[in-house]
């Protein structure tokens, strides 16, 4: 089977990927790291002929009540035009306010008011890109008492109203579910399967919050067993999608990312094969 | 009472970089992990991630002061000035000035200039590899017009002048440097920072060359700029220095 899973392209691996051209489903870059004219952008352009790309933005701040930053939006749109990636995505979160950028995926209350803000921002983003953009479920460390919708219900309604895609991150589901005392399998119920365009997988850490464990989405280790198990459940329910291994802190040798991507391909393959066997038995 | 989204985001922003906001804490669903501790995760991540970004942009400063001191310095700067946009390579232009006024670094008077050098290397690295003046461009110009012509700097070129030997300090703080002892009485430095195909680098200029480049940057003609260079450095030799600067790719185009 050809690899479906890809890896996040990180600067320590750039030269090696350029030299070795390893087989991988696709490469994903963070938009905000390629908006200037640095040699990294030229390296990516050289790889563009051999790899499918995904552009993952982290700073569009789609949940911002102030709306989108026009200058930043234009820069990301220009990069998308230049690289013509297979996917474009950002998160269900906000990160700017009052002209300041916090460099973190800050949480939203899941209310009708917030939904209208995000629908408006995603619509403006998709108009600027001239294409569908996928929105990723974030890792949450808190919930707001005033939320009236669950996170998956909010995302489903966002898809319905804006026509965006969903980037489903099972690691973020595990992190959020643990931190907010939810059941990760319940979280999957009712999602619009047809809108799901991509999966993300990454490692998380366990920290201490006033004597209690809290999971932190640090992208600094291998994917955990619990996340692999939920990923298999996701593939069983929604089918195979391009799947990404993300690693952003304590970045290991390239081979480790490729191993994790191969494991993701293996999970997809065995889950689909088991599904086929079940279907054959039922017939 | 639920907070309007605008008020909630303003309270969140104020909470992250300032004191705890009671209205925000009350809006967070707390349980055995209190709301304030949950909010603390975000506050920690904002400061840590921006500190990591500053360390990537100012590696020589961090090498000189160590990671623990740098973390405190970065926290103070983040509190002083958050990024105004999401491209982190463009965050920290005010950091050298902040370092200059940072009380705990008063014993390291050269640290702010080192920060300026790190920032210049970052600016050069992020610059477009744009137009460069070639020898052939000069030959196309009638000789009598040359003295009154000015020349623009290539994109990303920065001149960093300091009363300290910045090049020696930079070399000594590189990983694997033979020695980390630098005689601060070696005198000042004029470093020209430039972008080349795969990275950014700097070269050491004479006082005359630095004055020459500075005059060109002010839009002065070649003749006027050479005059400024002779004034700064009687040993300045125009043809030798001009050839050096041209070969490094310091110039963009004739003006």
Contacts between the chains, C-beta under 8 A, distances in Angstrom:
chain1	res1	chain2	res2	distance
A	32	B	86	5.1
A	32	B	87	5.4
A	32	B	88	6.8
A	33	B	89	7.5
A	35	B	87	5.2
A	36	B	87	6.9
A	36	B	89	5.9
A	36	B	90	7.2
A	36	B	126	3.7
A	36	B	127	7.5
A	37	B	126	6.4
A	37	B	127	5.7
A	37	B	128	3.4
A	37	B	129	6.7
A	37	B	130	7.9
A	37	B	155	7.7
A	38	B	89	7.4
A	38	B	125	5.5
A	38	B	126	5.0
A	38	B	127	8.0
A	39	B	125	7.4
A	39	B	129	7.8
A	39	B	197	6.8
A	39	B	198	4.9
A	39	B	199	6.7
A	42	B	129	7.5
A	58	B	86	7.1
A	59	B	85	7.8
A	59	B	86	2.6
A	59	B	87	7.6
A	60	B	86	7.8
A	61	B	86	7.7
A	64	B	9	7.1
A	65	B	5	4.7
A	65	B	6	4.7
A	65	B	9	5.5
A	69	B	85	6.6
A	69	B	86	7.8
A	71	B	85	7.1
A	72	B	85	5.8
A	72	B	86	5.9
A	72	B	87	7.7
A	75	B	87	7.6
A	94	B	9	6.4
A	95	B	86	7.0
A	96	B	86	7.2
A	97	B	9	4.8
A	97	B	10	6.6
A	97	B	12	7.4
A	97	B	13	4.5
A	98	B	10	6.8
A	98	B	13	6.0
A	99	B	84	5.7
A	100	B	13	6.6
A	100	B	82	4.2
A	100	B	83	7.1
A	100	B	84	6.5
A	101	B	82	6.4
A	101	B	83	4.2
A	101	B	84	6.5
A	101	B	85	5.8
A	101	B	86	5.1
A	102	B	13	7.2
A	102	B	16	6.3
A	102	B	46	5.0
A	102	B	82	6.8
A	103	B	46	6.3
A	103	B	49	4.9
A	103	B	50	5.4
A	103	B	53	7.1
A	103	B	83	6.7
A	103	B	86	7.3
A	103	B	88	6.8
A	104	B	42	5.9
A	104	B	45	4.8
A	104	B	46	5.0
A	104	B	49	6.4
A	106	B	9	7.9
A	106	B	12	6.2
A	106	B	42	6.2
A	107	B	42	7.8
A	108	B	5	7.9
A	109	B	2	7.5
A	109	B	3	7.9
A	109	B	5	7.0
A	109	B	8	6.4
A	109	B	27	7.6
A	111	B	2	7.3
A	111	B	5	7.4
A	113	B	4	7.1
A	113	B	5	5.2
A	114	B	5	5.5
A	117	B	5	6.2
A	141	B	38	5.2
A	141	B	41	4.2
A	141	B	42	6.5
A	142	B	28	4.9
A	142	B	29	7.0
A	142	B	35	6.8
A	142	B	38	3.8
A	142	B	39	6.6
A	142	B	41	7.7
A	142	B	42	7.9
A	143	B	28	7.4
A	143	B	29	4.6
A	144	B	8	7.5
A	144	B	27	5.5
A	144	B	28	6.3
A	144	B	29	6.5
A	145	B	2	7.9
A	145	B	26	8.0
A	145	B	27	6.1
A	145	B	28	7.0
A	145	B	29	4.7
A	146	B	2	3.6
A	146	B	3	7.0
A	146	B	27	6.4
A	147	B	29	8.0
A	179	B	33	7.8
A	179	B	38	7.8
A	180	B	29	7.9
A	181	B	31	6.9
A	207	B	41	7.6
A	209	B	33	4.8
A	209	B	37	4.5
A	209	B	38	6.9
A	209	B	40	7.5
A	209	B	41	6.9
A	210	B	33	6.0
A	210	B	34	6.0
A	210	B	37	4.5
A	212	B	32	5.7
A	212	B	33	5.1
A	214	B	33	6.3
A	214	B	37	7.9
A	214	B	38	7.7
A	214	B	41	6.6
A	216	B	41	7.0
